[in-house]
Amino acid sequence: MSQVILKKLNPIVVKKLKYLAQIYHPTLEEKITSILENVTENILTITNENRDLSSGLFEQTIGGWKEEPLLRQPF
């Protein structure tokens, strides 16, 4: 697990997080981890494993155009 150090965190925020941790999670670390996981849940991270998911996408979508050729108008 990685370590993150927050040096300029507002003390009031720390108190609120500790309060939430007491209610919902056994430790402050687990509460902060839960918050960060929820915030980043829907963000796609490009990795070596998923880098090629879009290969062939252009050919399947735009490359499959069957109508009149698309022309770019001059500026």
Backbone as CSV, one residue per row, in Angstrom:
resi,resn,N_x,N_y,N_z,CA_x,CA_y,CA_z,C_x,C_y,C_z
1,MET,0.848,-1.175,0.000,0.000,0.000,0.000,0.890,1.233,0.000
2,SER,0.467,2.267,-0.701,1.223,3.514,-0.770,0.937,4.384,0.440
3,GLN,1.850,5.264,0.718,1.678,6.194,1.829,1.486,7.591,1.266
4,VAL,0.508,8.311,1.801,0.241,9.690,1.407,0.309,10.544,2.661
5,ILE,1.045,11.641,2.597,1.164,12.542,3.743,0.516,13.870,3.368
6,LEU,-0.435,14.282,4.167,-1.125,15.552,3.948,-0.670,16.533,5.014
7,LYS,0.195,17.448,4.655,0.775,18.367,5.632,-0.112,19.572,5.913
8,LYS,-0.939,19.965,4.963,-1.709,21.198,5.124,-3.201,20.936,5.262
9,LEU,-3.563,19.830,5.854,-4.965,19.496,6.036,-5.542,20.314,7.188
10,ASN,-6.670,20.926,6.935,-7.347,21.755,7.929,-7.660,20.913,9.175
11,PRO,-7.287,21.375,10.363,-7.561,20.620,11.590,-9.047,20.323,11.804
12,ILE,-9.900,21.182,11.337,-11.346,20.936,11.462,-11.746,19.734,10.609
13,VAL,-11.160,19.620,9.431,-11.428,18.472,8.570,-10.955,17.192,9.248
14,VAL,-9.799,17.249,9.888,-9.280,16.084,10.594,-10.243,15.669,11.703
15,LYS,-10.758,16.633,12.457,-11.710,16.321,13.528,-12.975,15.674,12.966
16,LYS,-13.460,16.214,11.845,-14.665,15.648,11.225,-14.418,14.234,10.727
17,LEU,-13.249,14.002,10.123,-12.913,12.665,9.649,-12.796,11.682,10.808
18,LYS,-12.207,12.121,11.907,-12.104,11.251,13.082,-13.482,10.903,13.616
19,TYR,-14.371,11.892,13.613,-15.747,11.650,14.063,-16.437,10.627,13.160
20,LEU,-16.309,10.819,11.846,-16.906,9.869,10.903,-16.312,8.482,11.059
21,ALA,-15.013,8.431,11.321,-14.357,7.129,11.501,-14.905,6.416,12.731
22,GLN,-15.175,7.157,13.785,-15.728,6.543,14.999,-17.098,5.929,14.725
23,ILE,-17.874,6.601,13.875,-19.238,6.142,13.600,-19.264,4.981,12.611
24,TYR,-18.516,5.117,11.506,-18.660,4.188,10.384,-17.525,3.197,10.203
25,HIS,-16.347,3.506,10.677,-15.190,2.639,10.435,-14.352,2.533,11.698
26,PRO,-13.645,1.423,11.841,-12.814,1.243,13.033,-11.647,2.229,13.133
27,THR,-11.113,2.675,11.992,-9.943,3.558,12.053,-10.113,4.744,11.116
28,LEU,-9.371,5.799,11.418,-9.364,6.984,10.564,-8.830,6.636,9.175
29,GLU,-7.811,5.808,9.139,-7.226,5.405,7.856,-8.257,4.717,6.963
30,GLU,-9.060,3.840,7.551,-10.093,3.155,6.761,-11.147,4.130,6.250
31,LYS,-11.492,5.122,7.052,-12.488,6.109,6.611,-11.944,6.924,5.450
32,ILE,-10.728,7.400,5.570,-10.123,8.191,4.492,-9.974,7.339,3.234
33,THR,-9.557,6.093,3.395,-9.447,5.176,2.251,-10.794,5.000,1.578
34,SER,-11.837,4.824,2.359,-13.185,4.661,1.819,-13.619,5.893,1.022
35,ILE,-13.369,7.068,1.568,-13.732,8.317,0.878,-12.991,8.423,-0.448
36,LEU,-11.688,8.182,-0.427,-10.895,8.301,-1.654,-11.293,7.260,-2.695
37,GLU,-11.612,6.052,-2.252,-12.057,5.024,-3.193,-13.387,5.413,-3.831
38,ASN,-14.305,5.974,-3.053,-15.596,6.405,-3.600,-15.433,7.536,-4.598
39,VAL,-14.551,8.485,-4.292,-14.343,9.630,-5.173,-13.726,9.204,-6.500
40,THR,-12.841,8.219,-6.457,-12.119,7.820,-7.674,-12.715,6.592,-8.351
41,GLU,-13.853,6.144,-7.886,-14.447,4.894,-8.374,-14.669,4.864,-9.882
42,ASN,-15.136,5.948,-10.462,-15.500,5.952,-11.879,-14.446,6.576,-12.786
43,ILE,-13.253,6.747,-12.285,-12.179,7.320,-13.099,-11.387,6.181,-13.732
44,LEU,-11.287,6.206,-15.054,-10.541,5.171,-15.765,-9.053,5.459,-15.673
45,THR,-8.291,4.477,-15.292,-6.846,4.575,-15.246,-6.280,3.736,-16.375
46,ILE,-5.471,4.358,-17.223,-4.856,3.632,-18.332,-3.694,2.811,-17.785
47,THR,-3.763,1.520,-18.000,-2.699,0.612,-17.582,-2.268,-0.202,-18.799
48,ASN,-1.208,-0.956,-18.651,-0.762,-1.815,-19.753,-1.833,-2.844,-20.104
49,GLU,-2.617,-3.269,-19.112,-3.643,-4.284,-19.342,-4.817,-3.750,-20.153
50,ASN,-5.212,-2.487,-19.945,-6.389,-1.970,-20.649,-6.044,-0.963,-21.744
51,ARG,-4.781,-0.755,-22.007,-4.348,0.241,-22.989,-4.906,-0.054,-24.390
52,ASP,-5.020,-1.315,-24.771,-5.429,-1.673,-26.123,-6.918,-1.940,-26.265
53,LEU,-7.718,-1.581,-25.271,-9.158,-1.848,-25.357,-9.807,-1.144,-26.538
54,SER,-9.265,0.013,-26.924,-9.901,0.773,-27.991,-9.290,0.493,-29.361
55,SER,-8.394,-0.469,-29.480,-7.818,-0.734,-30.784,-8.907,-1.214,-31.735
56,GLY,-8.938,-0.655,-32.929,-9.949,-0.995,-33.913,-11.229,-0.194,-33.767
57,LEU,-11.299,0.660,-32.753,-12.521,1.442,-32.533,-12.798,2.366,-33.713
58,PHE,-11.766,3.035,-34.227,-11.959,3.945,-35.351,-12.510,3.192,-36.562
59,GLU,-11.941,2.054,-36.864,-12.381,1.279,-38.015,-13.819,0.791,-37.842
60,GLN,-14.194,0.463,-36.607,-15.540,-0.039,-36.350,-16.582,1.074,-36.364
61,THR,-16.176,2.290,-36.090,-17.144,3.394,-36.030,-17.005,4.285,-37.260
62,ILE,-16.082,5.213,-37.238,-15.912,6.157,-38.341,-15.479,5.431,-39.610
63,GLY,-14.602,4.463,-39.480,-14.103,3.730,-40.635,-15.187,2.918,-41.329
64,GLY,-16.321,2.716,-40.680,-17.411,1.962,-41.263,-18.445,2.837,-41.959
65,TRP,-18.155,4.118,-42.161,-19.080,5.061,-42.793,-19.389,4.614,-44.211
66,LYS,-20.678,4.486,-44.558,-21.071,3.973,-45.874,-21.733,5.034,-46.752
67,GLU,-21.916,6.222,-46.237,-22.581,7.282,-46.995,-21.572,8.023,-47.877
68,GLU,-21.998,9.203,-48.362,-21.101,10.015,-49.178,-19.844,10.344,-48.377
69,PRO,-18.712,10.506,-49.071,-17.477,10.826,-48.358,-17.617,12.141,-47.586
70,LEU,-17.030,12.178,-46.422,-17.034,13.402,-45.622,-15.931,14.302,-46.136
71,LEU,-16.265,15.555,-46.417,-15.294,16.516,-46.921,-15.066,17.591,-45.894
72,ARG,-13.822,17.942,-45.709,-13.476,19.021,-44.774,-13.480,20.343,-45.551
73,GLN,-14.251,21.277,-45.041,-14.330,22.580,-45.697,-13.085,23.406,-45.393
74,PRO,-12.608,24.166,-46.390,-11.427,25.017,-46.132,-11.786,26.141,-45.158
75,PHE,-10.792,26.614,-44.431,-11.007,27.705,-43.482,-11.151,29.020,-44.185
